[in-house]
Amino acid sequence: MDEIEKVNRPRAKIGHKLRARRQELGMTLDEVAAAADLTKSFLSAVERDQTSPSVASLLAVCDVLRLQVGALFEAAGEAVVRVADRRPIEFGGSGISDLLVSPALTRRFQAVLSHLAPGADGGEELYSLRAAEVFVLVEEGAVTIRFAGEVVTLSVGDTLTYDPRRPHSFGNASATLPATALFIIMPALS
C-alpha cells in the first residue's frame, strides 16, 4: 500500500461516543473543555466529527470523561486483531496514518501503528499526554522523538520508553523515506 493510500484512509467517527459519555456523566461542554484545557468550540467540533483531536487532546478528554481511548473504537470481537480489522484513528500531525492494532477494549495499554510519510511530524508544538508511559519501536526508517532541548533519533529496531507527561513531539527523520513505528501507550493508573 503506498503512502498516499495510507494517509487518506477514512477517519474513525468517535464524536458521538464522547458526547454520550459526557452526557452520561452529566457534564456540560464547558466543564469538559475547561478540565481538558480545550475550547468549547473545539470540543463541540470533535463531538460532531467535524475535526480530529490530537493525541494529547483526545487523551485529555478521555481522562476527564474517565474513558479508555480504546473504548472509542470498534472492537474486533476477540483478542486477535487481524490486519483487515485494524481501525484507522486520527491522532493529528501531518503526513501520519495511525492504526489501532490492539484490541479496542484493552484497558492496560493501547498499541498504535504509525506510518509516517517522508518529512511527517506530530506538530511543531510540544505536547504531553495524560498517560503513565509510552514505549516506541521503530519498524522502518528513522523516527525522531523531540523533547524540550533534546532530540532522540531511533533507527530500525531501536526502542525508547518515556514519560509522556514530559512535553514532546515526534516525526520522520527523513525527508525522502517513509518510516513506521509502533507506539504502546500505558494509561495513567487511577
C-alpha positions in Angstrom: 0.0 0.0 0.0 1.5 3.4 -0.9 1.9 6.3 1.4 -1.0 8.3 -0.2 -3.4 5.5 0.3 -2.4 5.1 4.0 -2.7 8.8 4.7 -6.1 9.1 3.0 -7.9 6.3 4.9 -11.2 7.3 6.4 -11.2 8.6 10.0 -13.0 6.7 12.7 -16.1 8.5 13.9 -15.7 8.9 17.7 -17.6 12.2 18.4 -21.0 10.5 19.3 -19.2 8.3 21.8 -17.5 11.2 23.5 -20.8 13.1 23.6 -22.7 10.1 25.0 -20.1 9.6 27.8 -20.2 13.4 28.7 -24.0 13.3 28.9 -23.9 10.1 30.9 -21.7 11.8 33.4 -24.0 14.9 33.4 -21.2 17.2 32.3 -21.5 20.2 30.0 -19.3 21.1 27.1 -17.9 24.0 29.1 -17.0 21.7 32.0 -15.2 19.1 29.9 -13.4 21.7 27.8 -12.2 23.6 30.9 -11.0 20.4 32.6 -9.2 19.2 29.4 -7.7 22.7 28.7 -9.5 23.0 25.4 -12.0 25.4 23.9 -15.7 24.7 24.0 -16.0 25.3 20.2 -13.1 22.8 19.5 -14.7 20.1 21.7 -18.1 20.7 20.1 -16.5 20.2 16.6 -14.9 17.0 17.9 -18.2 15.7 19.2 -19.7 16.4 15.7 -16.8 14.7 14.0 -16.0 17.9 12.2 -12.4 17.9 13.4 -10.0 15.3 14.8 -8.3 15.9 18.1 -4.5 15.5 18.5 -3.2 12.6 20.6 -2.8 15.0 23.6 -6.3 16.5 23.2 -8.0 13.1 22.8 -6.2 11.6 25.9 -7.1 14.8 27.9 -10.8 14.5 27.0 -10.8 10.7 27.8 -9.1 11.4 31.1 -11.8 13.9 32.1 -14.5 11.6 31.0 -12.8 8.6 32.7 -12.9 6.7 29.4 -10.3 4.4 27.9 -9.3 5.6 24.4 -9.8 2.1 23.1 -13.5 2.3 24.1 -14.0 4.8 21.3 -13.1 2.4 18.6 -15.0 -0.7 17.5 -13.7 -3.9 18.9 -12.6 -6.8 16.7 -14.7 -9.1 18.9 -11.7 -11.1 20.2 -8.2 -10.7 21.4 -6.8 -11.4 17.9 -6.8 -8.3 15.7 -6.5 -9.3 12.1 -4.8 -6.9 9.6 -8.1 -6.3 7.9 -9.7 -5.4 11.3 -7.2 -2.7 12.3 -9.1 0.6 12.9 -7.8 3.8 11.4 -7.6 6.5 14.1 -6.7 10.2 13.8 -4.1 11.4 16.4 -3.1 14.5 14.5 0.1 15.7 12.9 0.8 15.9 9.1 1.7 13.0 6.8 0.8 10.4 9.5 -1.5 7.5 9.2 -2.3 5.7 12.5 -4.0 2.3 13.1 -5.2 0.9 16.4 -3.6 -2.5 16.4 -4.5 -3.6 19.9 -8.0 -4.8 20.8 -10.2 -1.7 21.2 -11.3 -2.5 24.7 -7.8 -3.3 26.1 -7.6 -1.4 29.4 -3.9 -1.8 30.2 -2.4 -0.4 27.0 -3.2 0.9 23.5 -1.0 -0.1 20.6 -0.9 2.3 17.7 1.0 1.6 14.4 2.1 4.9 12.9 3.0 5.2 9.2 5.0 8.4 8.7 5.4 9.8 5.1 8.7 11.4 4.4 9.0 14.6 6.4 5.9 13.8 8.5 5.7 15.2 12.0 3.4 15.3 15.0 3.5 19.1 15.0 5.9 21.8 16.0 4.3 22.4 19.3 5.4 20.0 22.1 2.5 18.3 23.9 2.1 16.0 26.8 -0.2 13.0 27.3 -2.2 12.0 30.4 -0.7 8.5 30.4 1.8 6.7 32.5 4.3 5.6 29.9 4.9 5.2 26.2 7.1 2.6 24.5 8.0 3.1 20.9 9.6 0.5 18.5 10.8 1.7 15.0 10.0 -0.9 12.4 11.0 1.0 9.2 13.1 4.1 8.6 14.1 6.5 11.3 11.9 8.4 13.8 12.8 11.4 16.0 11.2 12.0 19.4 11.6 15.6 20.4 11.7 16.9 24.0 12.5 20.4 25.1 16.2 20.7 24.5 16.7 17.1 23.4 16.1 15.1 20.2 16.3 11.3 20.2 16.7 9.6 16.8 15.7 6.0 16.6 16.5 3.7 13.7 15.0 0.3 12.7 14.9 -2.0 15.8 15.6 0.8 18.3 13.2 1.3 21.2 12.5 4.1 23.6 10.4 4.3 26.7 9.5 7.7 28.1 7.2 9.6 30.4 4.5 11.1 28.1 3.7 13.8 30.6 7.1 15.3 29.6 6.3 17.7 26.6 7.3 16.0 23.4 6.6 15.5 19.7 7.7 13.1 17.0 8.4 12.8 13.3 10.0 11.1 10.4 13.8 11.8 10.5 13.9 11.5 6.7 12.6 13.9 4.1 12.7 11.2 1.4 12.0 7.8 3.0 8.9 6.6 4.9 9.0 5.4 8.5 6.9 3.1 10.6 6.8 2.9 14.4 4.7 1.0 16.9 3.7 3.2 19.9 2.4 1.4 23.0 0.6 3.8 25.4 0.0 2.7 29.0 -2.8 4.8 30.6 -2.3 6.6 33.9 -3.2 4.5 36.9 -6.4 5.7 38.6 
